[in-house]
Each structure stands twice: as C-alpha cells, then as structure tokens.
Amino acid sequence: PIWLVKTRMQLQLRRAQQSHSTIPPYRNMFDAFSTIVREEGGWKALYKGAGPALLLTSHGGVQFVVYEYLRKHPSWFQWSSHGTSDDVSASTKTVWLRLEQSAGYLTMGALAKM
C-alpha cells in the first residue's frame, strides 16, 4: 500500500502538468490513503498491482538459491592445479589461492544472475 500511494503522489504532478485535471491533488500521505480507500473500493484498492509486483521480485529468490548452491559446491571453480614444484614459495601459492577463490566467487555471482 505504501508503494501505491508513493507512486500515485509522484504521478499526480505529471498528470496535473499534462492536462488540466479536475481531480484535486493529494495533500499528504494520509489524504492519499483515505481517498484511495474511500473512492476506489475500500482496503482492497490499496493492493492494486501487488500480484505483478511479486512476480517481478521472484528472480531474487531464484538467484539466491542458485548462488547458495554454487557456494556450497565450490569444486567447479577450481580451475587448475598450482603445480608441485618446490621453487614456488608458500606466499605465492597463498596469493594465487586467494585470487582464484575471489574470481570463483565473482563467477558464482555472475552465474547466479544468469
């Protein structure tokens, strides 16, 4: 209901500028709530468009589930072995491992968004 009132209040200025409307503008949030309830069919009128709005947010739920699955199964983003040669220092291996993990998390986020 708050988003409906916010949108209506934002659009009332545009409506007033485009045409000389006889509908008086809302004075404040409370006036908008009471006018919508009184003139457009009761409390149900405040929930106009709630169904489509919920459908538009469903992608976030899917993205979260996919990201969590990928995060719990990290073996897919370990690209290569770092070799077992003794000439590579431990600090170089640590830096490379951190870089690989961070790139893996970025990749997981991108895949989850797709």
C-alpha positions, -999 to 999 in steps of 0.1 A, spaced: 0 0 0 28 25 7 43 20 -27 9 25 -44 5 58 -25 41 69 -33 36 62 -70 3 80 -71 17 110 -54 46 111 -78 24 107 -108 -2 134 -97 23 161 -106 28 148 -141 -9 143 -146 -16 179 -135 11 193 -158 -1 173 -189 -38 181 -186 -60 204 -166 -74 177 -144 -104 183 -122 -91 158 -97 -76 176 -68 -41 165 -59 -34 146 -27 -24 169 2 -3 143 20 2 105 25 -28 102 49 -51 121 24 -39 98 -4 -46 66 17 -81 78 28 -90 90 -8 -80 57 -24 -99 37 3 -130 59 1 -132 63 -37 -117 32 -52 -133 3 -35 -121 0 1 -89 -15 15 -86 -39 -14 -78 -9 -36 -45 -3 -18 -33 -37 -31 -37 -30 -68 -8 -43 -86 6 -64 -58 5 -96 -79 26 -83 -107 50 -67 -82 56 -100 -65 63 -117 -99 89 -90 -106 108 -99 -74 108 -136 -79 141 -135 -97 158 -125 -65 147 -157 -48 159 -179 -77 192 -160 -78 197 -166 -40 190 -203 -43 214 -208 -72 242 -187 -55 239 -207 -23 240 -240 -42 271 -229 -61 287 -216 -29 283 -249 -11 297 -269 -41 329 -250 -48 348 -278 -67 335 -265 -101 355 -233 -99 389 -247 -91 405 -242 -125 439 -257 -123 464 -272 -100 492 -249 -90 520 -275 -96 541 -292 -70 574 -276 -79 595 -266 -49 606 -233 -65 571 -216 -59 571 -200 -25 543 -205 0 533 -168 -1 529 -170 -39 507 -201 -35 486 -182 -9 482 -151 -31 472 -173 -61 447 -192 -40 431 -160 -27 429 -147 -63 414 -179 -75 388 -180 -47 378 -144 -53 374 -149 -90 354 -180 -83 330 -161 -61 326 -134 -87 319 -161 -113 294 -177 -90 276 -144 -86 275 -139 -123 262 -174 -130 235 -170 -103 223 -138 -120 221 -155 -154 
